């Protein structure tokens, strides 16, 4: 039997369509229902569906009145505040194209992204680094908030296949890729409601991430809102240690986080008594079996894993009604067509390792990389989109994740290109060359490490400071290891995996 699964056609997206209108549709029937609670150490901020819709449509009108026109790209440089989802949805409501970015990016990194998307405006929060000089008008947070009470804009309706938003992901080339998504992407996410989330009426979903993380935007906000549910988001200043108390206090029924957060919560001295929680959700990186087992032993609640990526959200997952066998990440969601392919693009037999692929016609698949048609074309073969994940499929369709087919690293759910880290470190005057890779420091924990060659060692503290000045925190190596030389293959290609394997052999992570 070949490793190919067709779970049937997905429900077609309505036409005409606007993603923001779809997400906030519950406001028409339930304007007083609480859509969002922002949880802070000093209290809670509440937003009803009616308030959200008013703020989004008013801000949409304000953005259009500022001179922006449909199709204009807007760079979002905002912190962990409600301003972020309001700006995001208001741009989409008005036909603009928002581009969310991580608040931790440096001014240089933000400038690089701005150079790729050529924004017509930047929406900026206080204390968030901006390109210097700014290449376009900047709308600050005060001006943005002042737009909320404007007369509401009409929803900019149109074909579901048109561009709605852009998110960035690190490409294997070391250059960030601008991933273009259509309005239909949010409709396609409905496949996750049953086959991963297991949504039920009255659910309260607490997502541990910040507003400006795409995992939070989708799983923590857009999907619960489209389903008429309540989202709980930790505000600025909330620590992982406080999350169990918040889950109890606000009756969270579903908890979503990256695996690293689960590991942190397991260290909680208060224990994990979560009586209202039905299950947890994990994505962003592989959930270690040891973390899953420890969480389920501590809480009595399962953790449901999903595999996905920026270009297609999730497509493999387990659900409350269909849990995955041990060591497996889940099954293809209903409405998906997936396969495991060999190097020539042909499906491999079940049980054989290959590359995970999603059908090119998948309604949740991206439109392409902005300004990079060749990079886009390279991701497709014989009607399949190649995810870059190495997997194997069992006889019953369960998928076992084996790692990345390239050298991409993962830091708390963020994909990080080694070339970007190496390019920064190689600009240090003392470093001759460097290699970045993900190494295991414990059986269930990995970090980004930098191996470097230097005639005179600048020291770990100096290199850490240098990295902090030029890279967002999640991209910064947590360990710097000086070596005499970097291993290379016959074609002079840097062998990052050999570095990792040798280090782990000498420092047993178990």
C-alpha positions in Angstrom: 0.0 0.0 0.0 1.3 3.4 -1.0 1.7 6.4 1.4 -1.1 8.5 0.0 -4.4 9.5 1.7 -7.4 11.3 0.2 -10.0 12.1 2.9 -12.5 13.6 0.5 -13.1 17.1 -0.7 -13.2 20.1 1.6 -16.4 22.2 1.8 -16.0 25.0 -0.8 -15.4 28.5 0.5 -18.4 30.9 0.0 -18.1 33.6 -2.6 -17.7 36.6 -2.3 -15.7 36.3 0.8 -13.8 38.4 3.3 -11.7 36.7 6.0 -12.4 39.3 8.7 -16.1 39.3 8.1 -16.0 35.5 8.5 -14.0 35.6 11.7 -16.3 38.2 13.3 -19.6 36.8 11.9 -20.7 35.7 15.5 -21.0 39.4 16.4 -24.3 39.5 14.5 -26.0 36.9 16.6 -24.1 37.3 19.9 -22.8 40.9 20.2 -22.6 40.7 24.0 -20.7 37.4 24.2 -17.2 37.7 25.5 -14.8 37.0 22.6 -11.5 37.9 24.3 -10.1 38.1 27.8 -6.6 39.5 28.1 -5.2 38.1 31.3 -2.7 40.3 33.2 -1.2 40.1 36.7 -3.2 43.2 37.7 -6.6 42.2 36.2 -8.4 41.2 33.0 -9.4 43.2 29.9 -12.6 42.0 28.3 -13.8 42.4 24.7 -17.2 41.3 23.5 -17.9 40.3 19.9 -19.8 43.5 19.3 -17.0 45.6 20.7 -14.4 43.8 18.5 -16.5 44.3 15.4 -17.0 48.0 16.1 -13.3 48.5 16.7 -12.2 46.5 13.6 -14.6 48.2 11.2 -13.9 51.6 12.6 -10.2 51.1 12.3 -10.7 49.8 8.8 -12.4 53.0 7.9 -9.6 55.0 9.5 -6.9 53.2 7.6 -8.7 53.8 4.3 -9.2 57.5 5.3 -5.5 57.8 5.8 -5.0 57.2 2.1 -4.4 53.4 2.0 -6.2 51.6 -0.8 -7.1 47.9 -1.3 -4.1 45.7 -2.0 -1.7 48.0 -0.1 0.6 46.1 2.3 0.8 47.2 5.9 3.7 46.1 8.2 2.5 45.4 11.7 5.1 46.3 14.4 3.0 45.9 17.6 3.5 44.4 21.0 1.4 41.9 23.0 -1.7 44.1 23.1 -5.2 43.9 21.6 -4.0 46.5 19.1 -2.4 43.6 17.2 -5.5 41.5 16.2 -7.6 44.7 15.7 -5.0 46.1 13.3 -4.7 42.7 11.6 -8.4 42.2 11.1 -9.2 45.9 10.3 -6.7 45.8 7.4 -8.2 42.7 6.0 -11.7 44.1 6.5 -10.8 47.1 4.4 -9.1 45.1 1.6 -5.5 45.9 2.8 -2.8 43.2 3.3 -1.4 43.1 6.9 2.0 41.6 7.5 2.4 40.5 11.1 6.0 40.4 12.5 7.5 39.4 15.8 8.0 42.4 18.2 11.4 41.0 19.1 12.9 41.8 15.7 15.7 44.3 15.7 15.6 47.5 13.6 17.9 45.9 11.0 15.7 42.7 10.8 12.5 44.8 10.4 14.2 46.8 7.7 15.0 43.6 5.8 11.4 42.5 5.9 10.2 46.0 4.9 12.5 45.8 1.9 10.8 42.5 0.8 7.2 43.6 1.1 7.5 47.3 0.3 4.8 48.4 2.7 2.5 51.4 2.1 2.4 52.0 5.9 3.8 50.7 9.2 1.6 50.4 12.3 3.9 50.8 15.3 3.5 50.2 19.0 5.6 52.0 21.6 9.1 50.6 22.1 9.0 48.3 19.1 12.0 48.6 16.8 11.3 50.1 13.3 13.2 50.3 10.1 15.4 53.4 10.3 14.7 55.4 8.3 11.1 54.3 7.8 10.3 53.7 4.2 6.7 54.8 4.4 4.3 56.6 6.8 4.1 55.3 10.3 0.8 55.0 12.2 1.4 55.0 15.9 -0.7 53.1 18.5 -2.5 56.3 19.7 -3.6 57.1 16.1 -4.6 53.5 15.6 -6.8 53.5 18.7 -8.3 56.8 17.8 -9.7 55.1 14.6 -11.9 52.6 16.5 -14.9 54.9 17.0 -15.0 56.0 13.3 -18.1 55.1 11.2 -17.7 51.4 10.3 -16.2 50.5 7.0 -18.0 48.1 4.7 -16.5 44.6 4.4 -14.3 44.6 1.3 -15.8 41.5 -0.4 -14.3 39.6 -3.3 -12.9 36.3 -4.6 -11.9 34.0 -1.8 -8.6 33.3 -3.7 -7.3 36.8 -3.5 -4.4 37.9 -1.3 -5.5 38.5 2.4 -2.3 38.6 4.5 1.4 37.8 4.4 3.5 36.1 7.1 7.2 35.5 7.2 9.0 32.3 7.5 12.8 31.5 7.3 13.6 29.8 4.0 16.4 27.3 3.7 18.3 29.9 1.7 18.7 32.0 4.8 16.5 34.7 3.4 13.1 35.3 5.1 10.3 34.3 2.8 7.1 36.3 2.6 4.3 33.7 2.5 1.2 35.0 0.8 -2.2 33.6 2.0 -5.6 34.0 0.4 -8.8 34.9 2.2 -9.9 31.3 1.8 -7.1 30.2 4.2 -9.3 30.9 7.2 -12.2 28.9 5.8 -9.8 25.9 5.2 -8.8 26.1 8.9 -12.3 24.8 9.7 -10.9 21.3 9.0 -9.0 21.6 12.3 -12.1 22.4 14.4 -13.0 18.7 14.7 -9.9 16.9 13.6 -7.5 18.7 16.1 -9.2 21.2 18.4 -12.3 19.2 19.2 -14.3 22.4 19.7 -17.5 22.3 21.8 -20.1 25.0 22.6 -18.9 27.2 25.4 -15.2 26.4 25.1 -12.6 28.8 26.4 -9.3 28.5 24.7 -6.2 29.7 26.5 -3.2 30.1 24.1 0.1 30.7 25.9 1.7 32.7 23.0 1.8 36.4 22.3 -0.7 38.1 19.9 1.9 38.6 17.2 2.8 34.9 16.8 1.0 33.3 13.9 0.2 30.2 16.0 -1.6 32.4 18.5 -3.3 34.4 15.7 -4.7 31.3 14.1 -5.3 28.8 16.9 -5.7 31.2 19.8 -7.9 33.9 18.1 -9.1 33.5 14.5 -10.4 30.0 14.9 -12.1 30.4 18.3 -13.7 33.6 17.1 -15.0 32.2 13.8 -16.5 29.4 15.9 -18.2 31.8 18.3 -16.0 30.8 21.3 -14.0 32.7 23.9 -10.2 33.3 23.6 -8.0 33.8 26.6 -4.6 35.4 26.0 -1.9 36.1 28.6 -1.0 39.8 28.6 2.4 41.4 29.1 4.1 40.4 32.3 2.4 37.0 32.7 5.0 34.2 33.3 4.6 30.5 32.4 4.4 29.7 36.2 1.2 31.8 36.4 -0.6 29.9 33.6 -2.0 27.1 35.7 -3.6 29.5 38.1 -5.1 31.5 35.2 -6.5 28.3 33.6 -8.3 27.5 36.8 -9.5 31.1 37.5 -10.9 31.6 34.0 -12.2 28.0 33.4 -10.0 27.3 30.4 -11.3 24.2 28.6 -8.5 24.0 26.0 -4.9 25.0 26.4 -2.6 25.6 23.4 1.1 26.0 23.5 4.5 25.0 22.0 6.1 21.9 23.7 8.6 24.1 25.6 5.8 25.7 27.5 4.4 22.3 28.6 7.9 21.5 29.9 8.0 24.7 31.9 4.6 24.1 33.4 5.5 20.6 34.5 8.0 22.3 36.9 5.2 24.3 38.6 5.4 24.0 42.4 1.7 24.5 42.7 0.9 21.4 40.7 -1.4 21.1 37.7 -4.9 20.7 39.1 -7.0 21.8 36.1 -10.6 20.6 36.6 -12.2 22.3 33.6 -9.5 21.5 31.1 -10.5 18.9 28.5 -7.2 18.7 26.6 -4.1 20.5 25.4 -3.0 21.4 21.9 0.7 21.3 20.8 2.3 22.5 17.6 5.3 24.5 16.4 7.7 21.7 17.0 7.7 18.0 17.7 6.1 17.1 21.1 8.6 14.8 22.9 7.0 11.6 24.1 8.5 12.2 27.6 6.8 15.6 27.8 3.5 14.2 26.7 3.6 11.4 29.2 4.6 13.7 32.1 1.8 16.1 31.3 -0.9 13.5 31.0 0.3 11.9 34.3 0.3 15.3 36.1 -3.1 16.5 34.7 -5.0 13.4 33.6 -5.7 15.3 30.4 -4.3 14.4 26.9 -2.2 16.6 24.7 -3.2 16.6 21.0 -0.4 17.2 18.5 -0.5 18.6 15.0 2.0 19.0 12.1 1.9 22.0 9.9 3.8 24.9 8.6 3.4 28.6 7.6 2.5 27.7 4.0 -0.4 25.4 4.9 -1.2 25.7 8.7 -1.8 22.1 10.0 -2.8 19.1 8.0 -1.8 16.2 10.2 -3.3 16.0 13.7 -4.9 13.9 16.4 -8.2 14.8 18.0 -10.2 13.8 21.1 -12.2 11.3 19.0 -9.1 10.0 17.1 -6.0 10.0 19.2 -2.7 9.0 17.6 -0.8 5.9 18.6 2.3 6.3 20.7 5.1 8.0 18.8 2.8 9.3 16.1 1.7 12.9 15.4 -1.7 12.2 14.0 -3.7 11.5 10.9 -4.6 13.5 7.7 -7.5 15.8 8.5 -10.8 15.3 6.7 -10.7 17.3 3.5 -7.0 16.8 3.0 -5.1 14.9 0.3 -1.5 14.1 1.5 1.3 11.7 0.6 4.8 10.7 1.6 7.1 11.0 -1.5 10.5 9.8 -2.5 13.2 12.0 -4.1 11.5 11.7 -7.5 8.1 12.8 -6.2 6.4 9.4 -6.2 4.5 8.0 -3.2 6.6 5.5 -1.1 5.2 2.3 0.4 3.6 2.6 3.9 6.2 2.4 6.6 8.9 3.9 4.4 10.6 7.2 5.2 10.0 10.1 2.7 9.0 13.7 2.5 5.5 14.9 3.7 3.6 16.5 0.8 0.2 18.2 0.6 -1.9 18.3 -2.6 -1.3 21.5 -4.6 -5.1 22.2 -4.7 -5.4 22.2 -0.9 -7.7 25.2 0.0 -5.4 26.1 2.9 -2.2 26.2 0.8 -0.4 29.5 0.3 -0.5 31.5 -2.9 3.3 31.6 -3.2 6.3 33.5 -1.9 6.2 37.3 -2.6 8.7 38.2 -5.3 10.2 34.7 -5.4 8.5 32.7 -8.2 11.5 30.3 -8.5 11.5 29.5 -4.8 7.8 28.9 -5.0 8.1 26.6 -7.9 10.8 24.6 -6.2 8.4 23.6 -3.5 6.1 21.8 -5.9 6.5 18.5 -7.7 4.0 16.6 -9.8 1.0 18.3 -8.2 2.3 18.1 -4.6 3.6 20.7 -2.2 6.7 19.5 -0.4 6.7 20.4 3.3 10.3 19.5 4.0 9.3 17.2 6.8 10.7 13.7 6.9 7.9 11.3 7.9 6.7 7.7 7.6 3.0 6.7 7.3 1.6 3.6 9.0 -0.8 1.2 7.4 -3.7 2.9 9.1 -2.6 6.4 7.9 -1.0 7.5 11.2 2.1 9.7 10.5 5.4 9.5 12.4 7.5 12.6 12.3 11.2 12.0 11.8 12.7 15.5 11.5 13.4 18.1 8.9 14.8 17.2 5.5 16.9 20.3 5.6 18.9 22.0 8.3 16.2 24.3 9.6 16.2 24.8 13.4 13.3 25.3 15.8 13.3 27.7 18.7 10.2 27.5 20.8 8.0 26.9 17.8 9.8 29.5 15.5 11.6 28.1 12.5 15.1 29.6 12.3 17.5 29.4 9.4 21.1 28.5 10.3 22.3 30.7 7.5 20.7 33.8 9.0 22.4 33.1 12.4 25.7 32.2 10.7 25.6 35.4 8.6 25.3 37.5 11.7 28.1 35.7 13.6 30.4 35.7 10.7 30.3 39.5 10.7 32.0 39.5 14.1 35.7 40.5 13.6 37.1 37.6 15.6 35.1 34.8 13.9 36.6 33.2 10.8 33.5 31.0 10.1 30.6 29.5 12.0 27.9 26.9 11.8 24.5 27.0 13.7 22.5 23.9 14.4 20.0 22.6 16.9 21.4 20.3 19.6 19.8 18.2 22.2 20.8 19.2 25.8 18.4 16.8 27.4 16.4 13.9 26.1 13.4 16.2 25.5 15.0 19.6 25.1 17.0 21.3 22.3 18.7 24.6 21.9 20.3 26.6 19.1 24.1 26.3 19.3 26.8 28.1 17.3 30.1 26.3 16.5 32.8 28.8 15.4 36.4 29.0 14.3 38.5 31.9 15.7 42.2 32.6 16.0 41.6 34.4 19.3 38.5 33.4 21.3 36.3 36.5 22.1 34.5 34.4 24.8 31.0 33.3 25.1 29.8 36.4 26.9 31.0 38.7 24.2 29.5 36.5 21.5 26.1 36.4 23.3 26.1 40.2 23.6 26.9 40.5 19.9 24.1 38.1 18.9 21.7 40.0 21.2 22.5 43.3 19.3 21.8 41.8 15.9 19.3 39.0 16.3 15.8 38.6 17.8 16.1 36.6 21.1 14.6 33.5 19.7 17.2 33.4 17.0 20.2 33.8 19.4 22.3 30.8 20.1 22.1 29.6 23.7 25.6 28.0 23.5 28.8 29.0 21.7 31.3 26.2 21.0 34.8 27.0 19.6 36.2 24.3 17.2 39.4 24.0 15.2 37.5 23.5 11.9 34.0 23.0 10.6 33.3 19.6 8.9 32.6 19.8 5.1 31.6 17.4 2.5 33.3 16.6 -0.9 31.4 19.5 -2.5 32.5 21.8 0.4 29.0 21.8 1.8 28.9 22.5 5.5 27.9 19.4 7.4 25.8 20.8 10.3 24.3 17.4 11.1 27.8 16.0 11.6 28.5 18.8 14.1 25.3 18.1 16.0 25.8 14.3 16.0 29.4 14.5 17.2 28.5 17.0 20.0 25.6 14.9 21.2 27.7 11.7 21.1 30.2 13.4 23.5 27.5 14.9 25.6 24.8 12.2 26.0 21.5 14.2 26.2 19.7 11.3 27.8 
